[in-house]
Amino acid sequence: YDYDTTTANRLLDEAGWQRGANGMRAKAGTPLAFTLITQSGFAIRENVSQSLQQAFRAIGVDMQIRLIDGTAISSLWFKGEFDAMLHWWQMGADPELTLFFAHDRTPPAGRNINFVNDTALSGLLYASDRAIETTTRYDLLRRAQRRIAELAPEIVLYNTAKVDAVPVTLQGFTGNPTNAGPFWNVHAWEIVAR
């Protein structure tokens, strides 16, 4: 989604969220406000949260930030006790998405922390899990990803680069951007003399 304050302001006006004297929006006496939670101690997340706060304030939305330590945030996350959450995402080594988006995989049965309840999406996800043919699975996962994009339960805001530094004497190393980590092909590594 493009950053477009003109369209955002128009949509909010059309939805009846009017600006008050303080510049913030309200509808029928209810302020347009929410709290974004994120894990404390991560400079990137704290900075992005502040940027989001400024962007929302520019269109009259009062977004508060609540920083929570890493152990406490998980319980809120898995109970769905938050208005909005800024978190990270790392694709698994296998592109399985069922655990994260199927309607019956909300906590504690899975990690559908957005509480997505879409039967069409769940059907695609479970079909992809059962698909044996790679091309069939690929097609089903692409369709599922399109559906997730339409539903927009999560919006990607930024990407961080992952850099692996290895000595020149290490041969056979191949980086891996998934949760399998850098040791996924350790069996192919070899230390060679310079």
N, C-alpha and C positions, 0 to 999 in steps of 0.2 A: 504494500500500500504506500502510495506517495504521501509525503508530508504536505498537507494541503489545508491550511487554516481557513481559507475562504469556504471550501466545501464543508468542513467540519462545523463552522459557525452557521452556515445555511441549514444543515441537517439538524443541528441543535435547536435553532430558531423554529424550524418547521415542526419539530417534536414538542414544542411548547416550553422549552427550557430558556427562559428569558433572563437577561443580565439585570442584576440589581445595581444600586448606587455604588456598591463596592466592586463592581465589575464581574462578580461571580454569578453563576446561573442558579436559578431555582425554578421549581414548577409546583404550583399549588402549595407554596410555603415550604416545600422540601428542597434543601440545597442539593445541588449536583456535586456530590463528594464521595470519595472512597479512599481506602487505605491500601497501599501497595506494601507487601512484605517482601523482604529479601534477606539473605544471610549476611550477617555482619562480618567485617574483617576482609571483605573482597573489594578492593578499591574500584575495580571496573564496575561492579554491580552498584556500589554506592554512588559513583559518578553518573552512571546511566539512570539511576533512580532520580537523581537531582535534575538531570536533563529532561526526563519525562515530566517531573513536577512542573518545571518551567513551561514546557510545551502545553500541558493541560491548563495551567493557569492562564496562558495566552488566549485560550478559547473559553475561559470562564469556569473551568472545572477545578474544584478543590481536591487535589490529590495529596494525601499525607503519606509519609514514608515511615515504616516501622522496621528497624533493623533487629534481627533476632539471631541469637547464637546458633551454631550448626546443630547442636543436639536438640534444642527446643523446636526448631523450625520443622523438623520431620513430623512431629505429632500434629502440628497445625496443618501441614501439607496433606497428610494422609487422611485427616478428618474433614478436609475441605473447609476449614475454619479461617477463611481469608476472602477479601474482596477481589484482590488481584495479587499475583506473585511474579517476581522476576527471578528466574532460575536458569540453570544451564541445561543443555541438551547435548548428548553425545550418542550418535547412532551406534547401535550394537553391531557386532561382527556379522550377525545374520540380520537381514532387514525386517524381521518380524515386528509388527506394530500392534498386535492383538493385545498384549499386556497393557499397553498405554492408552488404547482408544476403544476397545470393545465395550459394549454397554454393560456386560456382566463382569467386567474386570475393575470395578471401582474398589477402593480399599475396603477391607483387607484382602480381597480376592485378586488384586492386581494393582497396577500403578496408574489407572485411569483417574488421575487426580483432578482432571477437568470435569469429571462426571458427565462425559459425553454419552448421550443416549440416542444413538442413531442406528436403527436396525439395518438400513442399507449398508452402512459402513461396516457394522459387525459381520454381516454376511460376506462381504468382500474379504475381510480379515481372516475369518475362519476358513473360507475357501482357499485363500492363499496358504494357510498353514497346512492344508491337506493336499495341496498340489504337488505332484511328483515331477512333472515336466517343468524345467526351468523357464521356458518361454511362457507357459501358462501362469506360473507364479509371478513372473515379471509383470505380465499384463494386469493381473489382479492387484498387485501392490501399487502399480502406477494409478490404477483406478481408485484405489483406497486413498492414496496420497492426494489425488485431485479432490476427493470428497472431503478430506480433512482440511484442505485449503479453502473449500467452499464454506465449511462450517466455522472455520477460524477459531477453534478453541484455544489456540496458541498462535502468537505472531512472533516471528523471528525478528529481533531488533538489531542484532549485531553478530559478528563472527570474530572469533579470536584465532590467531595463527598458532599452530603447534610446530615447534621446531625441535628436531632430534639432532643433537650434536654427538658424533661418534668419531673415534680416532681413525686416521687413515689406515691403520694396520688392521682394522676390522673389516673383513670382506663378507659379503652376503647379507648385510643388513638391509632391510627394506622397511621403511616407515609404515605406520598403520594409523589412520585417523579414527578408527573405531575403538570401542571399549576393550578390544582384545589387547590393546597396548603394544609397546614396542618389542615385546618378547615373543610375539606370535610365531616368528620363524627362526627362533634361536637355534634350531637343529641345523640350519644352513649357515650359521656364522662360522667364521674361521679367522684366527689371528695369524697374520702373515708378517714376516720380518720386512723391515724397510730397506 
